[in-house]
Amino acid sequence: MNENYPQILGINADFFFIFAFSASLRFIFFKGVNSLNQLFAGTWTLVASIFRTADGPSTYPLGEQTEGMLMYDDAGNMAAQLMRPQRPLFLSGDTEQAREAKVAAAYQGYTAYCGRYTIHPEQGIIVHHVRASLNPNWVGSDQTRYFQFSQQNQRLTLTTPPLGREGIVGELIWQRL
């Protein structure tokens, strides 16, 4: 028997213990993140979209009956689309022939963006990393939302941080489909 064998085995045992412990921590950490992604994953329909200032009345930028869909997958991709119902139709099917006022009304009555998302559970925040958007100013931006689940994780409320000088806070309530 080699005299160095126990020492080599000891080093290897320590190495394997550290490696196994490290791998276990990574598994637990990533399992938690994956589980949280799976909690968001799915298709959601908009129930309500309300914007408020601290001392002002509620406003509805896309109308009180805003329609919308939000999708998350468990790989970290997302897409959101919201629209004012009953937007005025273009007179012809050719959008190139539409008048500027009609195009402006269509644009102002619609919000759409997609990208990746990151969840920060300790802060109750989800960040949408915008890759493409109807609003060109959002491309490349991070849109932060506070999240809260209710009704056995079938309802998701996303709240914006205060926006603009008025400090308007948006609350979007989604129902899982």
MIDRENSE-918119 format. One line per 8 residues: number of its first residue (from 1); their letters; for each residue y, x, z of N, C-alpha, C. Coordinates in steps of 0.02 Angstrom, whole numbers, plus 32768, in hexadecimal, padded with zeros to 4 digits. Each point is the difference from the previous one (the first is absolute). Example, Ala and Ser with C-alpha at 12.3 -4.5 7.8 and 13.67 -1.06 7.14 Angstrom:
1> AS> 7EE4/8294/8186/803B/7FD3/8000/803C/802D/8000  8035/7FEE/7FDC/803B/802A/8003/8037/7FD9/8025
This chain:
1> MNENYPQI> 7FC5/802A/8000/803B/7FD6/8000/803E/802C/8000  8032/7FEE/7FD9/803D/8026/7FFB/802A/7FF6/803E  8019/8038/8020/8028/7FFA/803C/8042/7FDC/7FF3  8019/8004/7FC3/803F/7FE0/7FEF/7FF9/7FB6/7FF1  7FC3/7FE8/7FFB/7FF4/7FBB/7FEC/8023/7FCD/802E  7FF8/8006/8044/8022/7FCF/802B/804C/8003/7FF7  801C/803C/7FF6/8047/8006/7FF8/8016/7FDF/7FBE  7FDA/800D/7FCC/800F/7FE1/7FC0/7FF8/7FB5/8006
9> LGINADFF> 7FCA/7FEB/8020/7FF5/7FB9/800A/8039/7FE2/802A  8016/8024/8033/8037/7FE9/802A/8040/7FF7/7FD7  800E/8030/7FD6/803C/7FFB/7FD5/7FF8/7FC6/7FD0  7FC5/7FFC/7FE2/7FF4/7FC9/7FD2/8002/7FBD/8024  7FE4/7FFD/803B/8001/7FC1/8026/8048/7FED/8011  8028/8030/8015/8047/7FF1/800F/8023/7FE9/7FC1  7FF4/8023/7FC9/801F/7FEF/7FC0/7FEC/7FB9/7FEC  7FC0/7FF1/8003/7FE8/7FBE/7FED/801A/7FCA/802E
17> FIFAFSAS> 8006/800F/8042/801B/7FD0/802E/8049/7FF0/7FEE  8028/8034/7FF5/8046/7FF7/7FEE/8005/7FDA/7FBD  7FD8/8014/7FD0/8001/7FDF/7FBF/7FED/7FB6/8007  7FCB/7FF2/8025/7FE9/7FBB/8008/8034/7FD6/8025  801F/801E/8034/8034/7FDD/8026/803C/7FF0/7FD3  8014/8032/7FDA/8038/7FF8/7FD2/7FF1/7FCA/7FCC  7FC4/8002/7FE4/7FEC/7FCF/7FCE/7FFF/7FBA/801F  7FEA/7FFB/803F/7FFE/7FBF/8022/8046/7FE5/8009
25> LRFIFFKG> 802F/802B/8013/8045/7FE9/8008/801D/7FE9/7FBD  7FF2/8026/7FCB/8018/7FEC/7FBE/7FE2/7FBD/7FED  7FC0/7FF6/800D/7FDF/7FC1/7FEF/8020/7FC6/8026  800B/800A/8042/801E/7FCC/8028/8047/7FF1/7FE7  8027/8034/7FF3/8045/7FF7/7FE9/8001/7FDB/7FBD  7FDB/8019/7FCF/8001/7FE1/7FBF/7FDF/7FBB/8001  7FD0/7FF7/802B/7FE2/7FBE/8006/8035/7FCE/8017  8029/8014/8030/8036/7FD5/8018/8032/7FF0/7FCA
33> VNSLNQLF> 8014/8033/7FDA/8030/7FF5/7FC9/7FE1/7FD3/7FCC  7FC2/800E/7FEE/7FDE/7FD7/7FCF/7FFB/7FB8/8017  7FF0/7FF6/8040/7FFA/7FBC/801B/8044/7FDD/7FFE  8036/8025/800E/8042/7FE2/7FFD/8012/7FEF/7FB8  7FF0/802C/7FD1/800B/7FF0/7FB9/7FD9/7FC1/7FEE  7FC3/7FFA/8019/7FD7/7FC5/7FF0/801E/7FC1/801F  8023/8007/8038/8021/7FC7/801E/8037/7FE5/7FD2  8024/802D/7FDE/8034/7FEC/7FD1/7FE3/7FEB/7FBD
41> AGTWTLVA> 7FC8/801E/7FED/7FE4/7FF7/7FBC/7FF4/7FB7/7FF0  8014/7FEE/7FC4/7FF6/7FBC/7FE8/803E/7FE6/7FDD  7FFD/7FC1/7FF0/8037/7FDE/7FDE/8020/7FD0/8031  8042/8001/8003/8027/7FD7/802E/8031/7FD5/7FD8  800A/7FC3/8015/8031/7FD4/7FE1/803B/7FF5/8030  803B/7FFC/7FE5/803C/7FFA/8029/8006/7FBA/801D  800A/7FFC/8041/800A/7FC1/8023/804A/7FF4/800B  8025/8035/8013/8048/7FF9/800D/8022/8043/7FF6
49> SIFRTADG> 803F/7FFD/7FEB/802A/803B/7FF7/8045/7FEE/801B  8010/801A/803B/803E/7FEF/8023/8026/8040/8010  8041/8000/7FF2/802A/8039/8010/8037/7FE9/802F  800E/8029/8034/8030/7FED/8034/802B/803C/8013  803D/7FF1/8014/8029/8032/8021/7FFA/7FF2/804B  8014/802F/8029/7FFA/7FF8/8048/8026/7FC2/8018  803A/7FF2/7FE3/8029/7FC8/8018/800C/7FCB/7FCB  7FDC/8004/7FC9/800D/7FD1/7FCA/7FC6/7FD1/7FF2
57> PSTYPLGE> 800B/7FD3/7FD2/7FCC/7FD0/7FEE/7FC9/8021/7FD4  7FCA/7FDD/7FF9/7FCA/8017/7FD4/8015/7FF9/7FB8  7FEA/802F/7FD7/800C/7FFC/7FB8/7FBD/8007/7FDC  7FFF/7FE9/7FC3/7FC3/8001/7FD8/8012/801C/7FBB  7FFF/8043/7FF8/8017/801E/7FC2/7FDB/7FE7/7FC1  7FC2/7FED/8006/7FDA/7FE6/7FC7/7FF1/7FB6/8008  8026/7FDF/802B/7FF6/7FB8/800C/7FD2/7FF4/803B  8003/7FC3/8019/7FD7/7FEE/803A/7FB6/7FF9/7FF0
65> QTEGMLMY> 7FF0/7FF6/7FC1/7FBA/7FF8/7FEC/7FE9/803C/7FD6  8013/803B/8014/7FEE/803D/7FDC/7FB4/8004/7FF6  7FEC/8015/7FC6/7FB9/800A/7FF2/7FF4/804B/7FFC  7FC5/8015/8016/7FF2/8048/7FFD/7FB7/8010/800C  7FEF/803B/7FEB/7FBD/801A/800A/8005/804A/8014  7FD7/8014/802F/7FFE/8044/8019/7FB7/8017/7FFF  7FF4/803A/7FE5/7FBB/801A/7FFD/7FFE/8046/801D  7FCE/800B/802A/7FF0/8042/801A/7FB6/800D/7FF0
73> DDAGNMAA> 7FEF/803E/7FF0/7FBA/8013/7FFE/7FF4/8032/8037  7FC0/800C/8010/7FF2/802D/8038/8005/804A/7FED  8012/800E/7FC1/800B/8045/7FE9/8049/8015/8007  802C/7FD1/8016/8046/8012/800C/802F/7FEB/7FC9  7FEC/7FD3/7FD3/802C/7FE7/7FCB/8019/7FBB/8012  803D/7FF0/7FE8/801C/7FBE/800E/802B/7FE8/7FC6  800A/7FBF/7FFE/802E/7FE1/7FCF/801C/7FC0/801F  8040/7FF3/7FF3/8020/7FC5/801B/802B/7FE0/7FC9
81> QLMRPQRP> 7FFD/7FBD/7FFC/8029/7FDB/7FD1/8018/7FC1/8023  8041/7FF4/7FFB/801F/7FC5/801E/8030/7FE2/7FCD  8003/7FBD/7FFF/802E/7FE1/7FD0/801D/7FBF/801A  803B/7FF2/7FE8/8020/7FC0/800C/7FDE/7FCF/7FD1  7FE6/7FC9/801B/7FE0/7FCF/7FD3/8035/7FDD/7FD5  7FEB/7FE7/7FC9/802A/7FD9/7FD2/803C/8028/7FE7  7FF3/803F/7FF0/8035/8027/7FDF/800D/7FE2/7FBC  803D/8004/7FE8/800F/7FE2/7FBE/7FD8/8023/7FC9
89> LFLSGDTE> 7FE6/7FD8/7FD3/7FD9/801A/7FC8/802E/801B/7FCA  7FE7/8031/7FDA/8024/8018/7FC5/7FF9/7FCA/7FCA  8033/7FF8/7FD7/7FFD/7FCC/7FCC/7FCA/800D/7FCD  7FF4/8040/7FF2/7FCA/8011/7FD2/7FCF/802C/8026  7FC6/8009/7FE3/7FCE/802C/801F/8011/8049/7FF9  8034/800F/7FD9/8014/8045/7FF2/8033/8017/8034  7FEB/802A/802F/802D/8017/8034/8039/802A/7FE5  7FF6/801E/7FC6/8036/8027/7FE0/803A/7FD4/7FEC
97> QAREAKVA> 7FF3/7FC0/7FF3/8034/7FD1/7FEB/8021/7FDC/803B  7FE7/800C/803C/801A/7FDD/803B/8048/8017/800F  8027/7FD3/8018/8045/800F/8013/8000/8029/8041  8033/8029/8007/8005/802C/803A/7FFD/7FD9/8042  8020/7FC7/8003/8000/7FD8/803E/7FB9/7FEA/8012  7FD9/7FEC/7FCE/7FBB/7FEA/800D/7FD5/803C/8015  800B/8039/7FE1/7FDB/803D/8013/8012/8014/8047  8041/7FFD/8011/8016/8011/8043/7FE1/7FD0/8033
105> AAYQGYTA> 7FFF/7FC0/7FF1/7FE3/7FCE/802E/7FB5/800D/8009  7FDD/8011/7FCA/7FB9/800F/8005/7FF4/803E/802B  8029/8033/7FF5/7FFA/803F/8027/8010/7FF3/804A  8036/7FDC/800E/8015/7FF4/8045/7FCF/7FD2/8025  7FD7/7FDC/7FDC/7FD0/7FD3/801F/7FBA/801D/8005  7FFB/8042/7FF8/7FBD/801E/8000/8002/8045/8020  7FCE/800F/8027/7FF7/8043/801D/7FB8/8015/7FF4  7FF7/803C/7FE8/7FBC/801A/7FF4/8000/804B/8009
113> YCGRYTIH> 7FCD/8018/8022/7FF7/8049/8006/7FB8/800F/8012  7FEC/803F/7FF4/7FBD/8015/8011/8001/804B/8011  7FCA/8016/801F/7FFB/8047/8012/7FC8/800A/8032  800A/802F/802C/7FCF/8011/8034/801C/7FE8/8043  7FD6/7FFE/8032/8018/7FEE/8043/7FE1/802E/8034  8025/8008/8037/7FEA/8026/8039/800C/7FD5/803E  7FCE/7FFD/802C/8005/7FD9/803E/800C/802F/803A  8030/7FEF/802B/800E/8024/803D/7FF4/7FD0/803A
121> PEQGIIVH> 7FC0/7FFA/8016/7FEF/7FCC/8030/8024/8007/8043  800C/803E/8016/8021/800A/8041/8047/7FE5/8000  801F/7FFA/7FC6/8044/7FE5/7FFB/8000/7FB9/7FE5  7FC6/7FE7/7FEB/7FFD/7FBD/7FE3/8023/7FFC/7FBD  7FFC/8037/7FDA/8024/8005/7FC1/7FD0/800C/7FC6  8010/7FE1/7FC7/7FDF/8011/7FC1/8038/8015/7FD1  7FF5/8037/7FDB/8032/8019/7FD2/7FE5/7FF8/7FB9  8026/7FDD/7FD7/7FEF/7FF9/7FB9/8023/8038/7FDA
129> HVRASLNP> 7FDA/802D/7FE1/801C/8037/7FD9/8005/7FE8/7FB8  803B/7FED/7FEC/800B/7FDC/7FC0/7FFA/8030/7FC5  7FD3/7FEE/7FD4/7FF6/8027/7FC2/8021/7FDE/7FC4  7FFD/7FBD/7FFE/801F/7FDA/7FCA/8020/7FC2/801E  8039/7FEB/7FE5/8023/7FC7/801B/802D/7FE0/7FCC  8009/7FBE/8005/8031/7FDE/7FD6/8046/801B/8010  800C/800E/8040/803F/801E/8015/7FFB/804C/7FF8  8023/801D/7FD0/7FF9/8048/7FF3/8014/802B/803C
137> NWVGSDQT> 802A/7FE7/802C/8015/8027/803A/7FC7/8009/8033  7FCD/7FD7/7FFC/7FC8/8006/802F/7FCC/8033/7FEA  7FFF/8012/7FC0/7FCE/802F/7FE7/8007/8042/8026  7FC8/8017/801C/8000/803E/8026/8016/7FF7/8049  8010/7FC3/8014/8017/7FF5/8045/7FC5/7FEC/802C  800D/8001/8040/7FD1/7FE7/8033/801D/7FC0/801D  7FDA/7FCB/7FFD/8015/7FC0/801D/7FD8/7FF5/8040  8022/8004/8039/7FE1/7FFA/8041/7FFE/7FB7/8016
145> RYFQFSQQ> 7FC7/7FEC/801A/7FF7/7FBC/801A/7FDC/8004/8043  8018/7FDA/8031/7FDC/7FF8/803F/7FCB/7FCA/7FF3  7FC4/800A/801A/7FCC/7FCF/7FF3/7FE4/7FE2/803F  7FE9/7FC2/7FF9/7FDF/7FDD/8037/7FCD/7FD0/7FE2  7FC3/8003/801A/7FCC/7FD2/7FEA/7FFB/7FC7/8033  7FEE/7FC4/7FE8/7FF4/7FC7/802B/7FCB/7FD4/7FE0  7FEF/7FCB/8021/7FCE/7FD0/7FE8/7FC0/8024/7FEA  7FE5/8028/802D/7FC2/8025/7FF5/8004/802B/7FC0
153> NQRLTLTT> 8039/8022/7FF9/800D/802F/7FC9/8004/7FDD/7FBC  800B/7FBF/8000/8008/7FDB/7FC1/8049/7FF7/7FED  802D/8011/802D/8048/7FFC/7FF4/801F/8043/800F  802B/8016/7FD3/8021/8041/8006/804B/7FF6/7FFB  8025/8016/8032/8049/7FFD/7FFF/801A/8046/7FF6  8028/8009/7FCB/8021/803F/7FF2/804B/7FF6/800A  801E/802C/8027/8047/7FFB/8010/8023/8040/7FEB  8039/7FF9/7FDE/8025/803B/7FEB/8029/801B/803A
161> PPLGREGI> 8010/8040/7FFE/8033/801A/802E/8043/7FE1/7FEA  8034/8002/802A/8041/7FE5/7FEC/8018/801F/7FBE  8017/7FD5/7FD2/8014/8015/7FBD/804C/7FFA/7FF7  801E/8031/7FDF/8046/7FFD/7FEF/802F/8002/803B  8040/7FF7/7FF1/8033/8001/8035/7FFA/7FC4/802F  7FE7/7FC9/7FE5/7FFB/7FC3/8029/7FC3/8002/802E  7FD3/802F/7FF6/7FC5/8005/802A/7FD0/7FC6/7FF6  7FFA/7FE7/7FC4/7FD3/7FC8/7FF1/7FB8/8016/8009
169> VGELIWQR> 7FD9/7FD7/8021/7FB9/800D/800B/7FD8/7FCB/7FDB  7FD2/8016/7FD6/7FD6/7FD3/7FDB/7FBD/7FF8/8021  7FE6/7FC4/8001/7FBE/7FF2/801C/7FD8/7FDC/7FCA  7FCA/801F/7FEC/7FD4/7FE3/7FCD/7FBD/7FF1/8020  7FEB/7FC2/7FFB/7FC1/7FEA/801F/7FCE/7FF2/7FC9  7FC6/8021/8006/7FCC/7FFD/7FCC/7FC1/7FE3/801D  7FDC/7FDA/7FD8/7FC0/7FE3/8012/7FCA/801E/7FD4  7FCA/8017/801F/7FC9/801D/7FD9/7FDE/7FCB/7FD5
177> L> 7FF4/8011/7FC1/7FDD/7FD2/7FD3/7FB4/8009/8007
